[in-house]
Amino acid sequence: MEQKGYLFVYFTGESEQGEQIYFSVSHDGLHWMDLNGGKPVLTSGIGEKGVRDPFLIQTTDKKKFYIIATDLRMANGRSWEEVQTSGSRAIVIWESEDLMHWSRERLAEVGISEAGCVWAPEAIYCEKEDAYLVFWASRVKEEGDREPKHRIYASLTRDFTVFSEPVKYMEKENHIIDTTIIREGEYYYRISKDETTKNIRVDRGKDLLTGSFEQKEYPELERIYGVEGPEAYPLNDSGKWCLIIDQFATNGGYLPLVCDDLANGDFHVLNEGDYDMGKSKKRHGSVLCITENEMRKLMDYYGVERKNTPHAYLSIENRH
């Protein structure tokens, strides 16, 4: 099936309902329409009773979708130091067969016992293991560390219910969080936030699990500071890639950059008139390519908050 649309899942900030799951859709990956009247589509009533950094994945057999998210609610008034050192070691999980009817949320503890937190979980299919590599950032003090450090840990699962024992997957000289992994051609690209310098860095390798990764230098991307939550996706049939980054330091929401291919990394920031992120301010989330039929069903089921492009559908009554 041709993929002609996009679904964006995200949270909106540290407000009363901001740390829950929101949906937006787009025809072109650049102009977004908020669903469900701009209200949460899913809410968590377990664990910390809030979720951040949601990630949406479709299984390789196309039969299920999963949303995994950080079990965290900063609106409860806890400090960042507290949630980094004694935060939840679980992720929150929903599953669906059609993107409209979702299971009840459940918790899966994936973090190692020494972890102070489990942040921004994502997943990618690993052909070698015929399983999904689930990875996240945890703050851990290892032997020899003067202070705890953010590293990326990972686990394998086939059903998002049973997970293998977590292992350290990725470490840099600086603290690292918010890793996303995409595949283009023969390479896997790991795009991460340097939590020390607060900018985005990229490395790539051919073996997802055991191979070595080389650092890639993308000057136009690396010069942007105060950002996090990188997510990348192809722009329909153009051959281009869009990378969105959350401007957390200025509370500016997501900023899109476009490049012709990831190997060259010729990213450039779009002019404001070339994109519309929708009515709600979107914080760290993820984008999934979907079919035109799936997009039409979502718009009919949840209702469209606004229309952003001349070809967008008219707003309809929320039916959810």
Secondary structure, DSSP 4 states (H G I P E B T S, - for coil): --EEEEEEEEE--SSTTTSSBEEEEESSSSBEEEBGGGS-SB---STTS-EEEEEEEE-TTSS-EEEEEEE--GGG---HHHHHHH---EEEEEEESSSSSBPPPEEEE-S-TT-S--EEEEEEEETTTTEEEEEEEEEE--TT-SS-EEEEEEEEESSSSSBPPPEEEE--SS-EEEEEEEEETTEEEEEEEETTTTEEEEEEES-SSSS--EEE--HHHHT--S-EEEEEEE-TTSS-EEEEEE-GGGT--EEEEEES-TTTT--EEPPGGG-B--SSPPEEEEEEEEEHHHHHHHHHHH-BS---STTSPPP-----
